[in-house]
Amino acid sequence: MKRAYFGNACHAEHTLAKMKKTAPGFKAAKDTLTLLFCGNAEGDCKMKPLLVYRSENPRALKGLSKNMLPVHWASNKKAWVTGQRFEDWFTKDFAVEAEQYCRKQNLAFKVLLLLDNAPGHPKHLGQH
C-alpha cells in the first residue's frame, strides 16, 4: 500500500506560479479578486458574499445584470476591500440582511461581527 503525504503538494515546485516559468507557450492568468463571506455560528444564516474585482464590467459578464449575481459586486484597481467599500457593505448589505434575519427568526436585533485588524476595516465601526 502506498501512502502520500499531502504536505508535498503545497511546495513551491508544484504551484502554478512555478509551472508558468517552465511550460512553453503558457501564460498564467493574473486575475485577482477578493471575497468576503459572512454567516452565523449556527450556519442557518449565510449572507450574500461581497466580491471585489478589478473591473467594474468584465467581458465574461457582458449583457448580464450584476444585481442578479449571487454576490454583492464591487470593483477597484487592485481588487482590495478598502475602508470605504467595507463601510458601504457594512451599512447597506450586512446590517440590512442581519436585521431581516433577526426579524424572520423573531429575535432582537443584536449582532456581533468579529473582524481582524485588516487595513480595510474602519476603526470607528467598533465604537457602536
C-alpha positions, 0 to 999 in steps of 0.5 A: 500500500502506498501512502502520500503525504499531502504536505508535498503538494503545497511546495513551491515546485508544484504551484502554478506560479512555478509551472508558468516559468517552465511550460512553453507557450503558457501564460498564467492568468493574473486575475485577482479578486477578493471575497468576503463571506459572512454567516452565523455560528449556527450556519442557518444564516449565510449572507450574500458574499461581497466580491471585489474585482478589478473591473467594474464590467468584465467581458465574461459578464457582458449583457448580464445584470450584476444585481442578479449575481449571487454576490454583492459586486464591487470593483477597484484597481487592485481588487482590495476591500478598502475602508470605504467599500467595507463601510458601504457593505457594512451599512447597506448589505450586512446590517440590512440582511442581519436585521431581516434575519433577526426579524424572520427568526423573531429575535432582537436585533443584536449582532456581533461581527468579529473582524481582524485588524485588516487595513480595510476595516474602519476603526470607528465601526467598533465604537457602536 
